[in-house]
């Protein structure tokens, strides 16, 4: 596997593990009246145009991955509960140092959870063809990019343009020469070019101004 493809692949695995983390809060999200999280399987089906055989394989591999994550959740439920309670307490008391410590502990737990299912998560990606994998990598990049620009309130037309730009960026990441000695630097350059294209060619002056403003503090 090319070094650059390995970096992209690692990012995809992280994103996949994140889907189940979000799914754990699905009931809470619905109670708050927000749109429920789409499942990993549903999203891959929508983005990658799987064959019937791939669909069957996907179902089994997602089931195996979810079983591993469920086992991790059961074994570490007390640790997660304690860390979340500490984070909530720190926010309530507006204790910056405690918030930093709690955030670090939650990140470590999230990383450990992802690593516990790394093998089964890789198996999910393994069913995809190169073309399908590019489609999924494009979607992952698109999702993170749109989240970065959420305060700009992009229109449907703008979102379509962003997805095209993300497709070009994902393709470029996957085609960098396998002998490239500084892949992280190239990744940074591609991401910078993607952000420039969106900032200059997609956003309106008003949207750029909105993004430049400091976000308003959350209401207590």
C-alpha positions in Angstrom: 0.0 0.0 0.0 1.4 3.5 -0.9 2.4 5.6 2.1 -0.1 8.3 1.1 -2.8 5.7 0.8 -1.9 4.4 4.3 -2.5 7.9 5.7 -5.8 8.2 4.0 -6.7 4.7 5.1 -5.9 5.5 8.7 -8.2 8.5 8.6 -11.0 6.4 7.1 -10.6 3.8 10.0 -10.8 6.6 12.5 -14.0 7.9 10.9 -15.6 4.5 10.8 -15.0 4.0 14.5 -16.5 7.4 15.1 -19.8 6.3 13.6 -20.5 3.9 16.4 -19.5 6.5 19.0 -22.1 8.8 17.6 -24.7 6.0 17.4 -24.4 5.4 21.2 -26.0 8.8 21.7 -28.7 8.2 19.1 -31.6 8.0 21.6 -30.3 11.2 23.3 -30.2 13.0 20.0 -33.7 12.0 19.1 -35.0 13.2 22.5 -33.4 16.6 21.8 -35.3 16.8 18.5 -32.2 16.7 16.2 -31.8 14.5 13.1 -30.7 11.0 14.2 -27.3 9.7 13.2 -27.2 7.6 10.1 -25.6 4.2 10.6 -22.3 3.2 9.2 -23.8 0.5 7.0 -26.5 2.9 5.7 -23.9 5.5 4.8 -21.6 3.0 3.0 -24.6 1.7 1.0 -25.5 5.2 0.0 -22.0 6.3 -1.0 -20.4 3.3 -2.5 -23.0 1.5 -4.6 -22.3 -2.0 -3.4 -23.1 -5.3 -5.2 -25.5 -7.8 -3.6 -22.5 -9.9 -2.4 -20.8 -6.8 -0.9 -24.0 -5.9 0.9 -24.2 -9.3 2.5 -20.5 -9.1 3.5 -21.0 -5.6 4.8 -23.8 -6.7 7.1 -21.7 -9.5 8.6 -18.6 -7.4 9.0 -20.4 -4.5 10.6 -22.0 -7.0 13.0 -18.6 -8.3 13.9 -17.2 -4.8 14.4 -20.2 -3.8 16.6 -19.8 -6.9 18.7 -16.2 -5.9 19.5 -17.1 -2.3 20.3 -20.1 -3.5 22.5 -17.6 -5.7 24.5 -15.3 -2.7 24.9 -18.2 -0.5 26.0 -19.3 -3.0 28.6 -15.8 -3.5 30.0 -15.1 0.3 30.1 -18.5 1.7 31.0 -17.4 2.8 34.5 -14.3 4.6 33.1 -16.4 6.4 30.4 -19.1 7.4 32.9 -16.5 8.8 35.3 -14.7 10.7 32.6 -17.9 12.2 31.3 -19.0 13.2 34.8 -15.7 14.9 35.4 -16.0 16.8 32.1 -19.5 17.9 33.0 -18.4 19.0 36.5 -15.5 20.9 35.1 -17.8 22.8 32.6 -20.2 23.6 35.4 -17.4 25.0 37.6 -15.7 26.7 34.7 -12.4 25.1 35.7 -10.2 25.3 32.7 -7.5 23.0 34.1 -10.0 20.3 35.0 -11.7 20.7 31.6 -8.4 20.1 29.9 -7.7 17.0 32.0 -11.1 15.6 31.4 -11.0 16.2 27.7 -7.6 14.4 27.5 -9.0 11.4 29.4 -12.0 11.2 27.0 -9.7 11.4 24.0 -7.6 8.6 25.3 -10.7 6.4 25.9 -12.0 7.2 22.4 -8.6 6.2 20.9 -8.6 3.0 22.9 -12.1 2.2 21.7 -11.1 2.7 18.1 -8.0 0.6 18.5 -10.0 -2.3 20.0 -11.9 -2.6 16.7 -9.1 -1.7 14.3 -9.0 -5.2 12.7 -12.7 -5.6 12.2 -13.0 -2.0 11.0 -10.3 -2.7 8.4 -12.3 -5.7 7.3 -15.2 -3.4 6.4 -13.0 -1.3 4.1 -11.6 -4.5 2.7 -14.8 -5.3 0.8 -14.6 -2.1 -1.3 -13.1 -1.8 -4.8 -10.6 1.0 -5.4 -13.3 3.1 -7.0 -15.7 2.5 -4.1 -12.9 3.2 -1.6 -12.3 6.6 -3.3 -16.0 7.3 -3.0 -15.8 6.6 0.7 -12.6 8.6 1.3 -14.3 11.5 -0.6 -17.3 11.3 1.7 -15.1 11.2 4.8 -13.2 14.2 3.7 -16.4 16.0 2.7 -18.0 15.3 6.1 -15.1 16.8 8.0 -14.8 19.7 5.7 -18.5 20.6 5.9 -18.3 20.4 9.7 -15.4 22.9 9.6 -17.6 25.3 7.6 -20.9 24.8 9.5 -21.1 28.4 10.6 -21.1 29.5 7.0 -24.5 27.8 6.5 -23.6 26.5 3.0 -26.4 26.2 0.4 -27.2 22.9 -1.4 -25.4 24.2 -4.4 -22.3 25.1 -2.4 -22.4 21.7 -0.7 -22.3 20.0 -4.1 -19.3 22.1 -5.1 -17.5 21.2 -1.9 -18.1 17.5 -2.5 -16.6 17.8 -6.0 -13.6 19.6 -4.5 -13.2 16.9 -1.8 -13.4 14.2 -4.5 -10.5 15.8 -6.4 -8.5 16.2 -3.1 -9.1 12.6 -2.1 -8.0 11.4 -5.6 -4.9 13.5 -5.4 -4.0 12.1 -2.0 -4.3 8.5 -3.3 -2.1 9.2 -6.3 1.0 10.6 -4.7 4.1 8.6 -5.5 4.9 5.7 -3.2 8.4 6.9 -2.8 7.4 10.4 -1.5 9.6 11.1 1.5 7.4 13.6 3.2 3.8 12.4 3.0 2.5 14.5 5.9 3.8 17.7 4.2 2.0 16.7 1.0 -1.2 16.0 2.9 -1.0 19.5 4.4 -0.5 21.0 1.0 -3.5 19.2 -0.5 -5.7 20.2 2.5 -4.5 23.8 2.2 -5.4 23.8 -1.5 -8.8 22.4 -0.8 -9.5 25.1 1.9 -8.3 27.8 -0.5 -10.7 26.6 -3.2 -13.6 26.6 -0.9 -12.8 29.9 0.7 -12.2 31.7 -2.5 -14.3 29.9 -5.1 -17.3 28.7 -3.1 -18.0 31.1 -0.1 -19.6 34.4 -0.5 -18.0 37.5 1.1 -20.7 37.4 3.8 -19.9 33.8 4.6 -16.2 34.5 4.8 -16.9 37.3 7.2 -19.1 35.1 9.4 -16.3 32.5 9.6 -13.8 35.1 10.6 -15.9 36.2 13.6 -15.2 34.6 16.9 -18.0 32.2 17.8 -20.4 33.4 20.5 -20.0 31.6 23.9 -22.4 28.8 24.6 -25.4 29.6 26.8 -25.1 28.1 30.3 
